[in-house]
Amino acid sequence: MLAGREFDAGDTATSQKVPIVSESLARQAFPGVNPVGRHFLAHWHPREGKPGDWIEVVGVCADTRYWSLRQDPVGIFYEPYIQTANLDYGATYDIRTRLKADSLALALRRAVQSIDPDLPLMDLRTQREQIDATTRQERISATLTGGFGILALALACVGIYGTMAYSVARRTNEIGIRLALGALPQQVMAMVLREASWLSIAGIASGTGAVLVLARLVRSLLYGLQPADPISLAGGALLLAVVGLAAS
């Protein structure tokens, strides 16, 4: 709750109809003023012969993704169920408990049957199960994409390792001549690693530039992550640099 009050026992079927509006709806319907105490017309369906109800705002609550996790919050208002005219689609209850879902389900069914044996209790699940079901498609896509990403990174590591190792191996004769002329092994190793470092830096820089350009194409597929995510880019670049230096 951001302003006003919550529903209470005084909100009955015969009392003044009251809603609690979301923050977005409060900004849209009552810009620049305090919405608590204001009235608006709701449930107005002239084609169905419903004149609507003038309802008085009693509170403002924070925004929430009520209909979909994929969309930004929209302006909505809440009413006490006892003042709701249409419950043809049933009602959804949130129950906060420390009990396990399996043990709670039996108790809930008994409670409902004690009120009305013919009243069905459907789709009983935890909040985590609800969220997992809603985001199943995204999680499958994320798993597949992550798998392809790991495979691509592995192939890149194998390719870089082979290329760098072959590049150094071709210089066996040169290295032998340098050692014969008095170069120290540490000096030769430093020379090889220095050249490999420059090659790695050039490759990583060009690859990072390509990522920054092409990642914009998959912006719509990302959730909670920017296309130019520094942790992902730094982690991949570091791994490739280590592989290149280890091969050299």
matplotlib code that plots the C-alpha trace (Angstrom):
import matplotlib.pyplot as plt

x = [0.0, 1.3, -1.6, -5.0, -6.2, -6.7, -10.1, -11.7, -14.8, -16.7, -16.6, -19.8, -22.1, -24.4, -21.8, -20.2, -18.4, -14.6, -11.6, -7.8, -6.1, -2.6, 0.0, -0.1, -3.9, -3.6, -1.2, -3.3, -6.7, -5.8, -2.6, -1.1, -3.7, -4.3, -6.6, -7.9, -11.5, -12.0, -14.7, -14.8, -17.3, -16.7, -18.6, -20.2, -21.6, -24.4, -24.9, -25.6, -27.9, -25.5, -25.3, -22.2, -21.2, -19.6, -16.9, -14.7, -11.0, -9.8, -6.2, -3.3, -1.1, 2.2, 2.1, 2.3, 2.4, -1.1, -1.9, 1.5, 5.1, 6.1, 4.4, 5.0, 2.5, -0.7, -3.2, -5.8, -8.0, -9.0, -12.4, -13.5, -14.8, -18.0, -18.8, -18.0, -21.1, -19.7, -17.9, -18.9, -15.3, -14.6, -12.2, -8.5, -7.2, -3.7, -2.9, 0.3, 1.5, 4.6, 3.2, 4.2, 1.9, 1.0, -0.2, -2.0, -4.0, -5.9, -6.8, -8.0, -10.2, -11.8, -12.4, -14.1, -16.2, -17.4, -18.8, -20.2, -19.5, -20.3, -17.9, -14.8, -11.3, -9.1, -5.6, -4.1, -0.4, 2.3, 3.4, 6.7, 4.9, 2.7, 5.7, 7.5, 4.5, 4.2, 7.8, 8.3, 8.8, 11.4, 13.3, 13.4, 14.6, 17.2, 18.4, 18.8, 20.4, 22.8, 23.7, 24.4, 26.5, 28.6, 29.1, 30.1, 32.5, 34.0, 34.5, 36.1, 38.5, 39.4, 40.0, 42.1, 44.1, 44.9, 45.7, 48.0, 49.7, 50.4, 51.6, 54.2, 55.1, 56.0, 58.7, 60.6, 63.6, 63.6, 63.5, 66.3, 68.5, 67.7, 68.7, 71.9, 72.8, 72.6, 69.0, 67.7, 64.6, 62.8, 63.5, 62.1, 59.0, 58.4, 58.7, 56.2, 53.7, 54.0, 53.2, 50.4, 49.0, 48.8, 47.1, 44.6, 43.9, 43.3, 40.9, 39.0, 38.7, 37.3, 35.0, 33.7, 33.0, 31.0, 29.0, 28.1, 26.7, 24.9, 23.6, 21.0, 19.2, 18.4, 17.5, 13.8, 14.9, 16.8, 15.2, 17.0, 20.1, 21.5, 23.0, 26.3, 26.4, 29.9, 30.1, 29.3, 31.7, 34.5, 34.1, 34.2, 37.1, 39.1, 38.5, 39.6, 42.7, 43.7, 43.2, 45.4, 48.2, 48.1, 48.3, 51.3]
y = [0.0, 3.4, 5.6, 5.3, 2.1, -1.5, -3.2, -3.9, -5.3, -2.1, -2.8, -4.9, -5.8, -2.9, -0.2, 2.3, 0.4, 1.0, 0.1, 0.2, 1.5, 0.7, 3.4, 3.4, 3.9, 6.6, 8.5, 8.0, 8.8, 11.4, 13.1, 15.5, 15.0, 12.6, 9.9, 8.8, 9.9, 10.5, 8.7, 7.1, 5.1, 1.3, -1.7, 0.5, -1.7, 0.2, -2.6, -5.0, -2.5, -2.0, 1.7, 1.2, 2.1, 5.2, 3.8, 5.7, 5.2, 4.3, 3.3, 3.2, 0.1, -0.6, -1.8, -5.5, -7.8, -9.1, -10.6, -11.5, -11.6, -10.7, -7.3, -4.1, -3.4, -1.8, 0.4, -1.8, -1.5, -4.1, -4.5, -6.5, -9.8, -9.3, -6.2, -8.0, -8.6, -11.3, -14.4, -16.6, -17.4, -18.5, -17.0, -17.4, -17.5, -16.8, -18.6, -17.9, -20.8, -22.5, -26.0, -28.1, -27.9, -31.6, -31.5, -28.2, -29.4, -32.0, -29.4, -27.0, -29.5, -30.4, -26.8, -26.2, -29.3, -28.3, -25.1, -26.7, -30.3, -29.5, -26.6, -27.6, -26.8, -26.7, -25.8, -26.0, -25.1, -23.1, -19.6, -21.1, -23.7, -21.0, -18.9, -21.9, -22.9, -19.3, -19.1, -22.7, -21.5, -18.9, -21.4, -24.0, -21.3, -20.2, -23.8, -24.4, -21.1, -21.6, -25.1, -23.7, -20.9, -23.3, -25.5, -22.4, -21.4, -24.9, -25.0, -21.5, -22.7, -25.8, -23.8, -21.1, -23.8, -25.6, -22.5, -21.0, -24.3, -24.9, -21.3, -21.9, -25.4, -24.0, -21.9, -24.8, -24.3, -20.5, -21.2, -23.7, -21.1, -18.4, -20.8, -21.8, -18.2, -17.6, -16.7, -17.8, -20.1, -17.5, -14.9, -17.2, -18.0, -14.3, -13.5, -16.2, -15.3, -11.6, -12.2, -14.6, -11.9, -9.4, -11.8, -12.7, -9.0, -8.3, -11.3, -10.5, -6.9, -7.6, -10.3, -8.0, -5.3, -7.8, -8.9, -5.4, -4.9, -8.2, -8.5, -5.9, -8.4, -10.6, -7.8, -8.9, -12.4, -11.2, -10.8, -9.0, -8.8, -6.2, -7.1, -5.6, -7.5, -6.8, -10.0, -12.3, -10.4, -10.3, -14.0, -15.1, -12.9, -14.0, -17.7, -17.3, -15.3, -18.0, -20.8, -18.9, -18.3, -21.9, -23.2, -20.9]
z = [0.0, -1.0, 0.2, 1.8, 3.4, 2.7, 2.6, 6.0, 7.6, 6.9, 3.1, 2.7, -0.1, 0.8, 1.7, -0.7, -3.4, -3.0, -5.1, -4.4, -7.5, -8.8, -8.9, -12.8, -12.8, -10.2, -12.4, -15.5, -14.1, -11.4, -12.6, -10.1, -7.4, -4.5, -5.8, -2.3, -2.0, -5.7, -7.7, -11.1, -13.1, -13.3, -14.8, -17.4, -20.2, -22.1, -24.6, -21.8, -20.0, -17.1, -16.1, -14.1, -10.5, -9.1, -6.8, -4.3, -4.2, -0.7, -1.4, -3.8, -4.1, -6.0, -9.5, -10.2, -13.3, -12.8, -16.1, -17.6, -16.6, -20.1, -20.1, -18.1, -15.4, -16.5, -14.6, -12.7, -9.7, -7.1, -5.4, -2.4, -3.6, -1.6, -3.8, -7.0, -9.1, -11.4, -10.1, -13.0, -13.7, -10.1, -7.6, -7.0, -3.4, -2.2, 1.0, 2.9, 4.9, 6.2, 5.6, 2.7, -0.3, -0.2, 3.4, 2.9, -0.1, 1.9, 4.6, 2.0, 0.3, 3.6, 4.4, 1.0, 1.3, 4.7, 3.1, -0.1, -1.0, -4.7, -4.9, -7.0, -6.0, -9.1, -10.1, -6.6, -6.8, -5.2, -6.3, -7.5, -9.6, -11.0, -12.1, -13.5, -15.6, -16.9, -17.8, -19.1, -22.7, -21.7, -19.6, -22.4, -24.8, -22.3, -21.7, -25.5, -26.1, -23.1, -24.5, -27.9, -26.4, -24.4, -27.5, -29.5, -26.8, -26.6, -30.4, -30.2, -27.5, -29.5, -32.6, -30.8, -29.0, -32.2, -34.1, -31.5, -30.8, -34.5, -34.9, -32.2, -33.4, -36.9, -35.2, -33.7, -36.0, -35.3, -31.6, -31.9, -33.7, -31.1, -28.3, -30.2, -30.6, -26.8, -26.1, -22.8, -22.6, -20.5, -23.2, -25.9, -23.9, -23.1, -26.9, -27.9, -25.1, -25.9, -29.6, -28.6, -26.3, -29.1, -31.3, -28.5, -27.8, -31.5, -31.9, -28.7, -29.6, -33.0, -31.6, -28.9, -31.4, -33.5, -30.4, -29.5, -33.0, -33.4, -29.9, -30.6, -32.8, -29.8, -27.4, -27.4, -26.2, -23.2, -19.7, -16.9, -19.1, -21.5, -24.9, -23.8, -20.5, -19.1, -17.0, -19.9, -22.3, -19.7, -18.8, -22.4, -23.3, -20.3, -21.1, -24.7, -23.6, -21.1, -23.7, -26.3, -23.8, -22.5, -26.1, -26.9]

ax = plt.figure().add_subplot(projection="3d")
ax.plot(x, y, z, "-o")
ax.set_aspect("equal")
plt.show()
